[in-house]
Amino acid sequence: MSTKLPVTVVIPVLDEEQNLPGCLARLGRFATVVVVDSGSKDRTREIARLAGAGLVDFRWDGQFPKKRNWYLRNHHIETPWVLFLDADEYVDDAFCDELARVLPSTQHAGFWINYDNWFLGRRLRHGDANRKLALFRVGTGEYERIDEDRWSHLDMEVHEHPVLQGSTGEIAARLDHRDYRGFDHWLRKHNEYSTWEAHRIALLRGAGNAVSGDLTPRQRKKYGNIGKPWLPIAYFLHMYLAKRGFLDGYAGFAYAFAKSVYFWEIGVKVGELESGTHR
């Protein structure tokens, strides 16, 4: 029997019965798989149990820590590595093979994971790159802490990034990011995300450090330009033309356009917050 990868996969979920079966089905090579549930009303919990995954209940009280940090702080992880996956993210053998080669000898504290994004049923091979710092050694850090006790209702670290002690590398093999819940769900989810990001940016600007602190270079660039009227147009042109999103057909156009609207929405919401017209 092949040796299991020394990684605990943690999957935070809420009503993920459409995505979770495919995600869990590909995790047989990992030592431990845990589903952290926020009170799902569908078959999510049953699916996790049938797949043999560990199941942990989480109820957010509106304060720090949120779901991922809560798990890191309150549960003993027996493996040296932890990988946080969303239910709509799918590994393959190439990814597992690379982990088997890299992890035993690496000196890195964590690894950036690259994703192939799917939109409107099509894999996007061009346009916006999608990656996250989602794999790291247990005990080297946790997700950044953001003061959101008064304004956030998202119980999981979505845009927060891990702050680690040590260097980071990158896994070349790509995961699939494919949500089977459709465009309507994408719109509702990104409306929530844009509200979160608007409050985050307004808070940073109010503290006088909109482009400083522990932000990643990408965050500093994005947060520093949100609200400028040219940003949504520049984003669309860059992703659709310069990054050749047009080669992905209508799905490439729709994704670039939808993301440009997303950045416009953040800017509008930041303006409301900073002017005091909405809280």
N, C-alpha and C positions, 0 to 999 in steps of 0.2 A: 504494500500500500504506500502511495506517495506521501511524503511529509507535508503536513499542513503549513501554510504560510503563517509566520508568527505575528499575525495581525488580528486585532479585534475590529470588526466592521460594525459601526453604530449607525443605524438608520432612524432619524427622527421622522415621525409621521403624524398625519391627521387626515383621516378619510382617504386612504390611498389604495382602495381595493382594486383600482384599474391598473395601477403601475407596479404595486408591490410584488405580485407573483413573479413577474419577469425579472425583477431585480434580485429577489431571493434565489431564484432558480440558478443563478450564475455564481453563487458564492460558496460552492461546495469545497473549494480549495483553501478557504480561510479557517483559522483555528476556532474563531468564535464569531457569531453573528448575533447582534442584539437590536431589537426594534424598540424604540422609545416612543410611546404613544401618548398623545395629548387629549384623549377622550374621544376616539373615533366612534362615529355612529353607524358606520357601514361594516363590511366584513373584514376590515383591516386586521383586527386582533385574531380572528379565526384563521386568516391566511398565514399570519406569523406563526401561530401554534402548529398548524398543519405542516409548515415547512421546517419545523424543528428549531426555529430561532428563539433566543431568549426574548422575553417580553417584559418591559418595564413601564410602569405608569408614571406620568408626569403631569403635574398641575402647576401652572405658573401663577405666582402671587403678585405679578406686576413689578417685581423688583429683581435686582441681580441676585443670583445668576439665572440666565435663561437656559434653554433645554440642553445645548451641547456642553456648556460649562458646568451645568448642574450634574450631568452624568460624569464628567471628568472628576468633579469634586466629591461625589457621593458614592461612587461605585468602584470597587477594586478591579482593575484591568490586569489580567494575568499575563497578557502578551506584551512584548516590548514596544509594539507599534499599535496605533489606532488609526483607522480610516473612517472618516465621516462621509457617508453617502446619502443622497436624497433618494427617495423611492423611484424617481424617474431617471436614475443614472444606472447604467448597465456596464459591468466589466466583461472582458472576454479573456480567452486563453493567452493572447499576446500580452495583455496587461499583467496577468498573474505570472507568466513566465519571466517578465522583466523584474517583477518584485522578487521572485525567487533568486535571480542573478544578483540584484543590486543590494538588497537589504542586509545580507549576512556580513558584508565587508564595508558598508558605507560609514563615513564619519558625519554625514549630514544629520541635522536634527529633524528635518522635514522635507517633504517633496511637493512641488506643484504638480497638479494633475491636469492634463489637457482633455478637452471634450470635443466631440463632434455634435453640433447642435442639430436637432430636427425641428422643422417648422412646417405646418400644413401638410404633414405626411411625407416630407422630403428631407433627406440629409443635406445640410448646407455645407458645402466644401470650400466656400469662400466667405468674404465679409468679416464680421466681427469674430475675433478669436475668443475662446471661452476656456478659462482655466481657473483653478482654485488651489489654495494651499490647504489640502484636505487630509494629507497623510503625514503623521509626525510621531516622534518617539513619546511615549508616555512619560510625563513628568518634566518635559522641556518647555511647557507653556500652556496657554489656554487662549480662548478667543478674547479679543479686546473688550474692555468694559466701557460701556457707554451709559451716560446718565439719561435714562428714558423712563423713569418711574412714573412720570406724569403724563406722558403723551403716546406711548407705544402700546399696541395690543398684539404685536407679533411675538409669540412665545419662543421663537427659535432664532438663533443668530443667522441672519440672512446675508446682510452686507458686511457684518463684522468679519475681520480676518484674524487668524491666529497670530499671536505675538510670541515668538519662540526664542529660546536661548541657544544659539548655534546657527550654523550655516544651513542653507536650503539648496536642494537640487531639483531636478525635473525628470519626471517619468515620460518617456517619449511615446509609449503606446497610449492610444487615445480611448477614452470611454465614450459611450453614447449617452447623450442627454436628450431624452425623448418622452415628453408628457403626452399620455393618451387621453387626456381629459378635454382636449379641443381648444379652439381659439377663444371661446367665451370665457373659459376658465383662465386662459392666459391674460386676457384683458382685466378680469377681476383681480387676479393675483398682482399684476403690475400696477394697478391702481393703489393697492395696499402698499406695495413697495415704494411707489413715488411719494406717498404721504409720509412714510417712514424716512425716506431720504431727505425730504424737504425739512422735516423737523430736525434731523441730524445736522444738515447744513446750516439752518438758522441758529441752532445751538452753538455750533462752532464759530460762526461769524459773530454771534453775540459775545463769545468769549475772546474774540479778537485773534483767533488762530485758525481761520478757514483753510489754510493750506500748510499747516505745520503739524507738530505732534507726531504720533505714531502712524500716520496715514501712509499708505503705500504711494509710490510715485503716480500710479494711475488714479488713486483717490484724490491726491492733491491736484492733479490736472483737472479732473472732472469737477470737484467741488469748487475749484477756483473759477471755473467758467460757467457753472450753472446759472441760469437767469439771463445770460447774454443772448440777445435775439438771434444772433447768427449761429449759435451752437447746434440747434436741431438740423438746420440746413447743412452745415458743415459736416455733421455726423453722417447724414444720409449720403451726401456726395462722396465722402471718404469711403464709406463701407460699400456703397453700391457701384461706384466707379473705380476709385483707386484700389480698393481691395477686391474688386471684380465680383461683387455680389450678383451682378447681372447674369453671370454664368450659371447661377442656380435657378434661373427662370423666374416665374411669378413668385415662388416662395422666397427667393432672394430679395425681390423688390418689396414684398409684403413685410418681411422681417426688418429690413433696413428702414422702411417707412414707419412701422410700428415702434421700433426702438427710438427713432427720432422724435416721434410724438411723446414717447415716455419721458425723454429729456425735457421736452417743452412743458409737459405737465409738472415735472419737478420744479422748473423755474417759476411757473405761475404760482404754485403752492408756496414756494419760498418767498415770493413777493408778497403774498397775502400775509404770511406770518410776520415778515419784517415790517410791514406797514400797519399791522395790528387789526386788519380787516377780518382776519380769521384766526382762531386759536384751536 
